[in-house]
Amino acid sequence: MNSFSDVVYLPERRIKPRIRCDCPARIQGHDENGKKFEEDGRAINLSRSGLYILLNREITNGMDLSIRLALPTGYLDLGTSKLALEGKVVRGELRSETVFGIAVEFQNYRFV
């Protein structure tokens, strides 16, 4: 996966800010031709109702996705917790030449 270090962060515009994070994510969905895809990305912020992910693939607004997110536990001995979620892309934007960002609204989630 390409480096996301050249991505510019925008100022916060939300009433309830999201929590910044840096968590690996695996995104699955179907492209506009119905072909299944799987892409690795990084979640850079998270809230109660959604998350923002950087990846190397353009994703269409309105697309339904399945995402597995590795969350740090805070304890080195425990490793990570994983969050499996279903969501809908509510916004997509080109962040650099090779990095695309998507805002995903949660429809369902559970810890695995």
NORMOGI-V570411 format. One record per residue. RES is the residue in one small letter. OMEGA is omega in whole degrees, -180 to 180 (none if undefined). Layout:
BEGIN
res=RES omega=OMEGA
res=RES omega=OMEGA
END
This chain:
BEGIN
res=m omega=180
res=n omega=180
res=s omega=177
res=f omega=-175
res=s omega=-178
res=d omega=-179
res=v omega=180
res=v omega=177
res=y omega=-180
res=l omega=178
res=p omega=-178
res=e omega=179
res=r omega=-175
res=r omega=175
res=i omega=177
res=k omega=-175
res=p omega=175
res=r omega=177
res=i omega=176
res=r omega=179
res=c omega=175
res=d omega=-173
res=c omega=176
res=p omega=-179
res=a omega=173
res=r omega=-175
res=i omega=177
res=q omega=178
res=g omega=177
res=h omega=-180
res=d omega=-176
res=e omega=176
res=n omega=179
res=g omega=180
res=k omega=-180
res=k omega=175
res=f omega=175
res=e omega=-175
res=e omega=174
res=d omega=179
res=g omega=179
res=r omega=172
res=a omega=-179
res=i omega=170
res=n omega=-169
res=l omega=174
res=s omega=179
res=r omega=-174
res=s omega=-179
res=g omega=178
res=l omega=178
res=y omega=-174
res=i omega=172
res=l omega=179
res=l omega=-176
res=n omega=-178
res=r omega=176
res=e omega=-180
res=i omega=-176
res=t omega=174
res=n omega=180
res=g omega=-179
res=m omega=174
res=d omega=-177
res=l omega=167
res=s omega=-175
res=i omega=170
res=r omega=-175
res=l omega=178
res=a omega=-179
res=l omega=176
res=p omega=-180
res=t omega=-174
res=g omega=179
res=y omega=-178
res=l omega=-178
res=d omega=-174
res=l omega=180
res=g omega=-177
res=t omega=168
res=s omega=179
res=k omega=178
res=l omega=175
res=a omega=-178
res=l omega=172
res=e omega=-179
res=g omega=179
res=k omega=178
res=v omega=179
res=v omega=178
res=r omega=174
res=g omega=-179
res=e omega=175
res=l omega=-177
res=r omega=175
res=s omega=-179
res=e omega=-174
res=t omega=-175
res=v omega=178
res=f omega=179
res=g omega=177
res=i omega=171
res=a omega=-177
res=v omega=175
res=e omega=-180
res=f omega=170
res=q omega=180
res=n omega=176
res=y omega=177
res=r omega=174
res=f omega=179
res=v omega=none
END
